[in-house]
Amino acid sequence: MATIKRSLNNRTCEAPYLIFLGPPGSGKGTQAEKLHQNFRLVQLSTGNLFREHIKNETPLGLRVKDILAKGELVPDDLTVEMVMERLARPDTIMGVVFDGFPRTRDQAVALQNRLDEKGKCVTAAISFQISDEELVERLGARQMCPKDHSTYNLKSNPPREEGKCDLCGSPLIGRDDDKPEVVRNRLRVYRQQTEPLIEFYREQDMLIEIDASRAIEEIEAQLDEWMPMFIQGVNE
């Protein structure tokens, strides 16, 4: 079941900016990639941004590298600065899916303020709803390729050949952070830090809830059905 909480056509923005909210393993990254393939929306992950800036030794990257080397968290203002720099690139003209960002209410407020300054805005926040029990089971079935980082799920998205990556043929491995006890701890952290964002966007009448326990294809079809509404909503 999916529930739309707002009309989405009362904002004037230059492109659809969608925020994906949901616990680890809820399918946010998979669906963000689908929207990239189907509608050319940029999948914006702060983790990837950090790695890109560090690799390229940009001024922002050098600051982040130093912070991470000390085992500290990257400050919200620096994270938002990286996000705004990414949004300024030409390939974001069709829109953006924020995958795993913002993570806290403070980050959400900071992002919103910076978007307002640039004449941009969030179109909608989509909350991927799924039970902890199902997530533990789902993540326990996840495998990845250590070479190209492709991800598979033995239940919902298995490789063509058992135990081997479709792209390069490398043996697949499980992730240490997908062990049940680790998953449950990650979920506790999510509930404490990130779940309050659901109420933040609900209060602003931006929230859409989607049943993330369904098959990948069903969720993809639902999002594809909503895309004209998102696009219309940013142009009216």
C-alpha positions as CSV (number, residue, x, y, z in Angstrom):
1,M,0.0,0.0,0.0
2,A,1.2,3.5,-0.8
3,T,-0.2,6.7,0.7
4,I,0.1,10.1,-0.8
5,K,-0.1,12.8,1.9
6,R,0.0,16.0,-0.3
7,S,-1.0,17.3,-3.7
8,L,2.6,18.0,-4.6
9,N,1.5,20.8,-7.1
10,N,1.9,23.8,-4.8
11,R,5.6,24.4,-5.1
12,T,7.6,26.1,-7.8
13,C,11.0,24.5,-8.4
14,E,13.2,24.0,-11.4
15,A,13.4,20.2,-11.2
16,P,12.0,17.4,-9.0
17,Y,14.1,16.9,-5.9
18,L,13.0,13.7,-4.1
19,I,14.3,12.6,-0.6
20,F,14.3,8.9,0.0
21,L,13.8,8.0,3.7
22,G,14.1,4.4,5.0
23,P,16.2,2.0,7.1
24,P,19.2,0.1,5.7
25,G,18.0,-2.5,3.2
26,S,14.6,-0.9,2.5
27,G,15.5,-0.5,-1.1
28,K,16.2,3.2,-1.4
29,G,19.4,2.8,-3.4
30,T,17.8,0.3,-5.8
31,Q,14.9,2.5,-6.5
32,A,17.1,5.7,-6.8
33,E,19.1,3.8,-9.5
34,K,15.8,2.9,-11.3
35,L,14.8,6.6,-11.4
36,H,18.2,7.4,-12.7
37,Q,17.8,4.9,-15.5
38,N,14.2,5.7,-16.3
39,F,14.0,9.5,-15.9
40,R,17.7,10.6,-15.7
41,L,17.4,11.8,-12.1
42,V,20.8,12.0,-10.5
43,Q,21.2,9.6,-7.5
44,L,22.9,11.8,-4.9
45,S,24.6,9.8,-2.1
46,T,26.7,11.8,0.4
47,G,29.0,8.7,0.9
48,N,29.8,8.8,-2.8
49,L,30.4,12.5,-2.6
50,F,32.8,12.1,0.2
51,R,34.8,9.5,-1.7
52,E,34.8,11.5,-4.9
53,H,36.1,14.7,-3.2
54,I,38.7,12.8,-1.3
55,K,39.9,10.9,-4.4
56,N,40.1,14.2,-6.4
57,E,41.8,16.0,-3.4
58,T,39.5,19.0,-3.7
59,P,39.6,21.5,-0.8
60,L,36.3,20.0,0.5
61,G,37.7,16.5,0.1
62,L,40.9,17.4,2.1
63,R,38.8,18.7,4.9
64,V,36.6,15.6,5.0
65,K,39.6,13.3,4.8
66,D,41.2,15.0,7.8
67,I,37.9,14.8,9.8
68,L,37.4,11.1,9.0
69,A,41.0,10.3,9.8
70,K,40.3,11.5,13.3
71,G,37.3,9.3,13.6
72,E,35.0,12.3,13.8
73,L,31.6,13.0,12.1
74,V,31.6,15.3,9.1
75,P,29.8,18.5,10.2
76,D,26.4,19.2,8.7
77,D,27.5,22.5,7.1
78,L,30.4,20.8,5.2
79,T,28.1,18.0,4.1
80,V,25.5,20.4,2.9
81,E,28.2,22.4,1.1
82,M,29.2,19.3,-0.8
83,V,25.5,18.6,-1.7
84,M,25.0,22.1,-3.0
85,E,28.2,21.9,-5.1
86,R,26.8,18.7,-6.6
87,L,23.4,20.3,-7.3
88,A,25.1,23.0,-9.3
89,R,26.4,20.6,-11.9
90,P,24.6,20.5,-15.3
91,D,23.6,16.9,-15.1
92,T,21.1,17.6,-12.3
93,I,18.8,19.6,-14.6
94,M,16.4,16.6,-14.8
95,G,16.1,16.3,-11.1
96,V,17.7,14.6,-8.1
97,V,17.1,11.7,-5.7
98,F,18.7,12.2,-2.3
99,D,19.7,8.7,-1.3
100,G,20.6,8.5,2.4
101,F,20.6,12.3,3.0
102,P,19.5,14.2,5.0
103,R,20.0,11.8,8.0
104,T,18.9,14.2,10.8
105,R,16.5,17.0,11.3
106,D,19.3,19.5,11.6
107,Q,20.6,18.4,8.2
108,A,17.1,18.6,6.7
109,V,16.7,22.2,8.0
110,A,20.1,23.2,6.7
111,L,19.5,21.7,3.3
112,Q,16.1,23.4,3.0
113,N,17.6,26.8,3.9
114,R,20.4,26.5,1.3
115,L,17.9,25.3,-1.3
116,D,15.7,28.3,-0.6
117,E,18.7,30.6,-1.1
118,K,19.2,29.1,-4.6
119,G,15.5,29.1,-5.6
120,K,15.3,25.4,-5.3
121,C,13.1,23.2,-3.1
122,V,12.3,19.6,-2.1
123,T,9.4,18.2,-4.1
124,A,8.6,15.3,-1.8
125,A,10.0,13.0,0.8
126,I,9.3,9.3,0.2
127,S,9.3,7.0,3.3
128,F,10.1,3.3,2.6
129,Q,8.0,1.4,5.1
130,I,9.1,-2.1,6.1
131,S,9.3,-4.1,9.4
132,D,12.6,-4.8,11.2
133,E,12.0,-8.5,11.0
134,E,11.7,-8.4,7.2
135,L,14.8,-6.2,7.0
136,V,16.9,-8.7,9.0
137,E,15.8,-11.5,6.7
138,R,16.3,-9.4,3.6
139,L,19.8,-8.2,4.5
140,G,20.9,-11.7,5.5
141,A,20.3,-12.8,1.9
142,R,22.3,-9.9,0.5
143,Q,25.6,-10.6,-1.3
144,M,28.0,-8.2,-3.1
145,C,30.8,-8.3,-5.6
146,P,34.1,-7.3,-3.9
147,K,35.5,-6.1,-7.3
148,D,32.8,-3.9,-8.8
149,H,30.5,-3.6,-5.7
150,S,27.4,-4.8,-7.5
151,T,24.8,-5.9,-5.0
152,Y,22.5,-8.9,-5.2
153,N,19.8,-10.5,-3.0
154,L,19.3,-14.3,-3.0
155,K,15.6,-13.8,-2.5
156,S,14.6,-10.8,-4.6
157,N,17.4,-10.1,-7.0
158,P,19.7,-13.2,-7.4
159,P,22.7,-13.4,-9.8
160,R,22.2,-15.3,-13.0
161,E,24.8,-17.8,-11.9
162,E,24.7,-18.8,-8.2
163,G,27.5,-17.2,-6.2
164,K,29.0,-15.2,-9.2
165,C,28.7,-11.5,-10.2
166,D,26.7,-11.0,-13.4
167,L,29.1,-8.2,-14.5
168,C,32.6,-9.7,-13.9
169,G,32.1,-13.3,-12.7
170,S,33.8,-12.7,-9.4
171,P,32.7,-14.8,-6.4
172,L,30.1,-13.0,-4.3
173,I,30.5,-12.4,-0.6
174,G,28.3,-11.5,2.4
175,R,28.8,-8.2,4.2
176,D,29.8,-8.1,7.8
177,D,27.3,-5.3,8.5
178,D,24.5,-7.6,7.2
179,K,24.8,-10.0,10.1
180,P,21.6,-10.1,12.2
181,E,23.1,-8.6,15.3
182,V,24.7,-5.8,13.4
183,V,21.6,-5.1,11.4
184,R,19.5,-4.8,14.5
185,N,22.0,-2.3,15.9
186,R,21.9,-0.3,12.6
187,L,18.1,-0.2,12.8
188,R,18.2,1.1,16.4
189,V,20.5,3.9,15.3
190,Y,18.2,4.7,12.3
191,R,15.1,4.8,14.5
192,Q,16.9,7.2,16.9
193,Q,18.6,9.5,14.5
194,T,16.8,9.5,11.1
195,E,13.2,8.4,11.7
196,P,12.3,11.8,13.2
197,L,12.7,13.1,9.7
198,I,9.5,11.4,8.8
199,E,7.6,13.6,11.2
200,F,9.6,16.6,10.0
201,Y,8.4,16.1,6.4
202,R,4.9,15.0,7.5
203,E,4.6,18.3,9.4
204,Q,5.4,20.2,6.1
205,D,2.9,18.1,4.1
206,M,5.7,16.7,2.0
207,L,5.5,13.0,3.0
208,I,4.6,10.0,0.9
209,E,4.7,6.6,2.4
210,I,5.3,3.5,0.3
211,D,5.2,-0.2,1.2
212,A,8.8,-1.3,0.7
213,S,8.1,-5.0,1.5
214,R,6.8,-5.5,-2.1
215,A,8.8,-6.7,-5.1
216,I,11.3,-4.4,-6.6
217,E,9.3,-4.3,-9.9
218,E,6.1,-3.3,-8.0
219,I,7.8,-0.4,-6.2
220,E,9.5,0.7,-9.5
221,A,6.1,0.8,-11.2
222,Q,4.5,2.8,-8.4
223,L,7.3,5.4,-8.6
224,D,7.1,5.5,-12.4
225,E,3.3,6.2,-12.0
226,W,4.0,9.1,-9.6
227,M,6.7,10.7,-11.7
228,P,4.4,12.9,-13.9
229,M,2.9,14.2,-10.6
230,F,6.4,15.1,-9.3
231,I,7.3,16.8,-12.6
232,Q,4.0,18.6,-12.8
233,G,4.4,19.7,-9.2
234,V,7.7,21.5,-9.8
235,N,6.4,23.5,-12.8
236,E,3.1,24.8,-11.4
